[in-house]
């Protein structure tokens, strides 16, 4: 891809942010949108102050300690940004690949197949105490009366169900029957998110990052897109991208200080 012109009024790290590898776009998108909020930077700095050292390993230990203060909320589904010492001063694609990969391996130590297998594990808090078990049984009975299903925490995004599995049956039959169970029990207003074509999510995330680049350039140039690197060829496309970034920024939620 042709290298874009430099920008005299905004450092390249602020706008040339959407060229990283596909496998890192999800983390990059969260990281860069998190950089938009000075309040979030202050909140993360305060949270990091509880760590023994200012390093990824110490931040990770703080993050994994259930007794420690919680980090600021996730941004667009991810909170890796809070653990990387380079945030918010350095652009995501400027972080060295080798230590970044090592950080990801420590944060997500399980193989992808094992993570997928754990998707259906119930909330571990359900088995922490006799009181919790009693409350679970009470909730199960109440929800059976309301929904005729053995269900905990009914909701439109995630639910915990009590299922009966015949282990003598084949994997193929169980998988087929589970698909039928899903058709019957999925909430009607919660439709599955289907990826349209190979790389659809990656294209979306890259477009989100390009929109953020346009937003930063647009604001810094007071809307004079002629003075900006040619991310888009006309003002209408610039405005669409800026609006897209503004909508995503609004979804990151304000941070309480």
N, C-alpha and C positions, 0 to 999 in steps of 0.2 A: 504494500500500500504506500502511496506517495506520502512523504513526510509533509505535514502541514506547516504553513508559515508560522514563524514565531510571533508572539503577541507582546507588544511593548508595555501593556498596562496590566498583564496578569501572568504570573509565572506558569511555565508549561505544566508543572505538577498539579496545577489547579484545574486544567481543562483537558489535557491530553491523557485521559484517565480510562479510556475504554478499549485499549488495545491489548490487554492481557490475555493469557490462555483461557480457553473455554472452561477448564476445570476449576478455575479460580474466580469466575465471574460472580458467582453467588456471594462469596465472601467479600470480594472487591466492592460490589454494589452496596452492601450493608456498611462496610468500612467508610466509603466515600460519602454516603448520605449522612452517616453519623458525624462526619467532619463539619457538617453545615451548622451544627448547633453549639454556640459558645457555652450555653448552659450545660449541655451534656459533657463538654470537655471539663468543666469545673466539677461536675458530679463524679466523673470518672477519676479525676485527680484526687478528690477526697476519698473515694473508695480505695484507690491504690495506696493511700496513706496508711491503711491498716495492714499492708503486706510487710513482711520482714525485710525484704529487699525490693528494689525497683527492677524487677526482671520478669520475664514471662513465667518462669518456674514458680516464683513467689506469687504472682498474680493468679496462676492456675491453682496453687494450693489454697489461696484465699477463696477462689471461685468454688472449689470443691468442698470447702469446709461448711457443713450445715449450720454451725454456730456463728459463723462470721456474717458481717453485713452483706446484703445482696448487692450485686453491681447494678448500675442503671439498666433500664429495660432494653430488650432487644430492639434492633433497628431492621425492619424488613425481614424479620425471621431469624436474625443471626446476631450473636453478641461477641464474636471473636475479637472485634475491634477493641474492646475493653481490656483484653489480655495482651495485646501486642504493644510493647513499649514504644514502637514507632508511631502509634496513633496518638494524637492527631497531626503531628508535625510533618510526617512524611507521607507521600502518596502511596497507595497500596502497591502499585506496580514497581515502586522503587525499593521495596523490601527485598533483600537477597532471597533467592528462591530456596536455597538449601536450609537455612534456619527456619524459614516460613514453613517448609514441608515438615521439618522436625516438630515444630509447634503444633501443626495440625495432627500429626501422628500421636502426640501426647494428649491432645484434647479429645480426639476421636480414636481411641486405641483399638476399637474392634473392626474386624473386617466387615465390608459392606453386607455380605450375606448374613453374618451374625447379627448385624444391626437390624436387617429386615426380619430375621427370625424373632427378634425381641419386640417387634412392633406390637404384638398382641399380648405381651406380658401385662398383667394388671398392675395397678398402682401399688408399689411396695409398702406404702403407708397403711394399706388395708390389713396387714398382718403384724403390726407393731405391738399391739396390746390386746388383752382380753376385752377392754372397753371398746376398742375399735372394731373387734369382731362382733360384739353385741350390737353396735350401731349399724354395722353392715347388714346383719340379719334383719334388723328392724327396717332399714331402708329397702331391702329386697322385698319384704312382705308388703310394705307400703306401695312400692312401685309395681308389684304384681297386681295389686288391686286397681291401680290407675292405668297401667299399660298392658297387662297380661303378659309381661316379660320379666325375667329375673335380671334386673338391670340396676346399676348404681350410677349416680351422677348423670342422669339423662340430659342430653344436650344435642345441639345441632352440629357440633364440630367433633366431639369425642365422647364416647360412652364406655362404661365397663359392664360387660354382660357375663352372666353365668351360663356356660354352654355345656352340653352333654356330647362327648365325643366317643364314638365306637372305635376303639383302637384296632379291633379285629378287621375293620374294613380297609380297603386299599386307599392309598394316597389320592389316586385319580377320582375315586368315588367321593371321598371326603371333600376334595377341592371342588368337585361339581356341585355337591350339596351345599357347600358353604356359599357358592355363588348364588344358588337359589335362596338361601337364607338372607343374603344381602339384599336381593331384589325385594324380598318381603319386608325386611326390617329397616332398611335405610330410610331416614326421615325424608319425606317427599320434597321438602324445600332445601335439601342438602345434596346437590348433584356432584358427582366425582369430577375432579379436575383432570381433563384428558389432554395430554400433550399432542399438539397437532404437528406431526412431521418431526423428523430427526433434527435435533438442535433447536427446537422451538423455544425452550426456556432460555437457552444461551443467547439466542437472538434477542429475546425480550430484555434480558438483563443487560446485554451490551447496549441496547437502545435506551434503557433507563440511565446507564452511565453517560451515554452521549447527550441525553437530555439534560443531565446535571451539568455537564460541561457547557452546554449552550446556556443554561440558566446562569452559571457563574460569569460567563463572558457577557451575556446580555445585561446583567446587573452592573457589572464593572464598567461597561461602555455606555450605560444609560440608554440602551436600546439601539445604539448605532451599529447594526450588524455588519455594515460595510467595513468597519474598522476591525472586525474580528476575523480570526482564521476561518476559512470557508467550510465550516461544518455542514452548512446547508446552503442551497443556491438561491433561495428567495425568502422574503420576510415571513410569508405565511408558514413555511416549514419551521422557521426559527420560533415563531410564536407557539406553534403546536408543541414543539419540544420543551419550551420554557414552561408551558402550562402542564405538561406531563411531569416535569420535575417538581413543580410547585405542589401538585397533587400528592406525589410520593413523599415530599418533605412534610406535608400536613399529616401523613399517616405515621410519622415517626413519633408522634405524641410529645408534648412538652415534658421537660424533666423538672421535678420539684427540687429546689435547692434548700 
